[in-house]
């Protein structure tokens, strides 16, 4: 893994946690919230960070920091298909 990818991965993990810290304990965020917040440029270049943001969320699930939800329920990140939300582990 390249240094720039590793830096992006860590930045996305921090961004997810920071966004959640700024919200109510039960609140959720979308991976796009993290992608937009972590993107440095203008325009829609943040879209390239969507899959890295989802991967960052999966790593945070493994670390016990967050849950990935669909329909308000925690789901197995490996089985999630379609839109997901991220929340702090309850």
Secondary structure, 3 states (H helix, E strand, C coil): CCHHHHHHHHHHHHHHHHHHHCCCCCCEECHHHHHHHHCCCCCCHHHHHHHHHHHHHHHHHHCCCEEEEECCEECCCCCCCCCCEEEECC
